Amino acid sequence: MDEQSFHCPGFTILMDTREQAGFSFKNMSADKKDGGGIIVVRTKKVGLKTGDYSIEGLEDRFSIERKSMEDLLNCVGNDRKRFAGPGGQLDRLNQFDVGHVMVEADWMHLQKGIQKTGLSPRTVSSSVASWTLNYYPNIHWWFMPGKRAAELMTYRLMSYFWKKQRKAGNV
C-alpha cells in the first residue's frame, strides 16, 4: 500500500468573509520539485479591504478578486460604476503591487453568457482591454474554464508570489 505524502506550503491563504461559495483549496497536487503529494493549505476567513483572496502577511501587497461569469457581466453592465468607477473595486485593486481578477469563465463561455445580457461582446472585451491598458496596469486578468480551474490558478498565483517574496526576504 502506497502512503500518500502531504505538502504544506509556508503561507496561509486569507479568504474574505463576504466570499460566497468560495474555493476550498482541497485535492490539489504538489509539484515534484516541491516533494509531490497532496497540498494541504491553511486558510483563514478575514475581512479583506479589497479582493476575495490574499496571503497572510502580504495582504497589503497582493489580492485576487474572484468573479463568476454572471458577476463579471453585471460589473461591465449595470454595476460598472461600483466596479470600475473612482474608488471602485478595480481602483482599489490597482493599488496593490499585484492584483488579479480571476474569472470563472473562458472567452467562449463568456460570449455565450453575453448573449443573455443584452451587452455587446465588444463592450466586454473592449472594457477589459481598456481597463488593463489605460487605467489599471497593476491588475492581471485570468479567464479560466470554470471554478476548479480558477481555484487551481488562484493557488498557483499565490504560491508563486509568496515564493518570490520569500526569496527577496520580504516574508
C-alpha positions in Angstrom: 0.0 0.0 0.0 1.4 3.4 -1.0 1.5 6.1 1.6 0.2 9.5 0.4 2.6 12.3 1.1 1.4 15.8 2.0 2.9 19.1 1.2 2.1 22.2 3.4 3.1 25.5 1.8 4.7 28.0 4.1 1.8 30.5 3.8 -1.8 30.9 4.8 -4.5 31.9 2.4 -6.8 34.7 3.6 -10.4 34.4 2.3 -12.7 37.4 2.6 -15.7 36.8 5.0 -18.1 38.0 2.3 -16.9 35.4 -0.2 -19.8 33.2 -1.1 -19.3 29.6 -2.3 -15.5 30.2 -2.2 -12.7 28.0 -3.1 -11.9 25.1 -0.8 -8.2 24.6 -1.9 -8.6 20.9 -1.5 -7.4 17.9 -3.6 -4.5 19.8 -5.2 -1.4 18.0 -6.2 2.1 19.4 -5.3 4.7 19.6 -8.0 7.5 17.1 -7.9 10.0 19.8 -7.2 8.0 20.6 -4.1 8.0 17.0 -3.0 4.9 15.8 -4.7 1.8 14.5 -2.9 -1.2 16.4 -1.8 -1.2 20.1 -0.9 -2.7 20.9 2.5 -3.5 24.6 2.6 -4.0 26.7 5.7 -6.9 29.2 5.3 -8.4 31.9 7.4 -11.6 33.8 6.9 -11.0 37.5 7.5 -12.5 40.8 6.4 -10.3 41.9 3.5 -10.5 45.5 2.4 -10.2 44.6 -1.2 -10.5 41.3 -3.1 -11.6 37.8 -2.1 -8.2 36.1 -1.5 -4.8 37.2 -0.3 -1.8 35.9 1.6 -1.3 36.4 5.3 1.4 39.0 5.9 1.2 40.2 2.3 -2.5 41.3 2.3 -1.4 44.9 1.6 0.6 43.9 -1.5 -1.3 41.1 -3.2 -5.0 40.4 -3.8 -7.3 38.3 -6.1 -10.8 39.3 -6.9 -12.9 36.3 -7.9 -15.7 36.8 -10.5 -18.3 34.3 -11.8 -19.3 34.9 -15.4 -22.6 36.5 -14.3 -20.9 38.7 -11.8 -18.4 40.0 -14.3 -21.1 40.7 -16.9 -23.0 42.6 -14.2 -19.8 44.6 -13.4 -19.3 45.5 -17.1 -23.0 46.5 -17.4 -25.3 47.6 -14.6 -22.8 47.7 -11.8 -20.0 49.4 -13.8 -19.6 52.5 -11.6 -19.1 50.4 -8.4 -16.7 48.1 -10.2 -14.6 50.4 -12.4 -15.5 53.9 -11.2 -13.5 56.2 -8.9 -12.9 54.3 -5.7 -14.4 51.2 -7.1 -13.1 47.6 -6.9 -10.6 48.0 -9.8 -9.4 51.3 -8.4 -8.7 49.7 -5.0 -7.2 46.5 -6.5 -4.8 48.5 -8.7 -3.3 50.0 -5.5 -1.6 46.6 -4.7 1.8 45.7 -6.0 0.0 42.8 -7.8 -3.8 42.5 -8.3 -5.7 39.8 -10.2 -9.2 39.4 -11.4 -10.0 35.6 -11.6 -13.0 35.0 -13.9 -14.6 31.6 -13.8 -15.3 31.5 -17.5 -13.2 31.4 -20.6 -13.8 33.7 -23.6 -16.0 31.1 -25.4 -18.3 30.7 -22.4 -18.3 34.4 -21.8 -19.5 35.0 -25.3 -22.5 32.7 -24.7 -23.3 34.4 -21.4 -23.1 37.9 -23.1 -26.0 36.9 -25.4 -28.3 36.6 -22.4 -27.5 40.1 -21.1 -28.0 42.4 -23.9 -24.4 43.6 -23.7 -22.4 43.6 -26.9 -19.4 41.2 -27.0 -17.3 44.2 -28.0 -18.3 46.0 -24.8 -17.0 43.3 -22.6 -13.7 42.7 -24.5 -13.1 46.4 -25.0 -13.8 47.2 -21.3 -11.3 44.6 -20.1 -8.7 45.8 -22.7 -9.2 49.4 -21.8 -9.1 48.8 -18.1 -5.9 46.8 -18.5 -4.0 49.1 -20.8 -5.3 52.6 -19.8 -6.4 52.6 -16.2 -5.3 49.6 -14.1 -1.8 48.4 -15.1 -1.2 46.5 -11.8 -4.2 44.2 -12.5 -3.9 40.9 -14.3 -7.0 39.3 -15.8 -7.4 35.5 -15.9 -10.2 33.8 -17.8 -10.4 30.2 -16.7 -12.8 27.4 -17.9 -14.7 27.0 -14.7 -14.5 27.3 -10.9 -12.0 24.4 -10.4 -9.5 25.8 -13.0 -9.9 29.3 -11.4 -9.2 27.8 -7.9 -6.1 26.0 -9.1 -4.8 29.1 -10.8 -5.5 31.2 -7.8 -3.5 28.9 -5.6 -0.6 28.8 -8.2 -0.5 32.6 -8.3 -0.4 32.9 -4.5 2.3 30.2 -4.3 4.4 31.9 -6.9 4.1 35.4 -5.3 4.8 34.0 -1.8 7.9 32.2 -3.1 9.2 35.3 -4.9 8.6 37.4 -1.7 10.4 34.8 0.4 13.4 34.8 -1.9 13.5 38.6 -1.7 13.4 38.4 2.1 10.0 40.1 2.3 8.4 37.2 4.4 
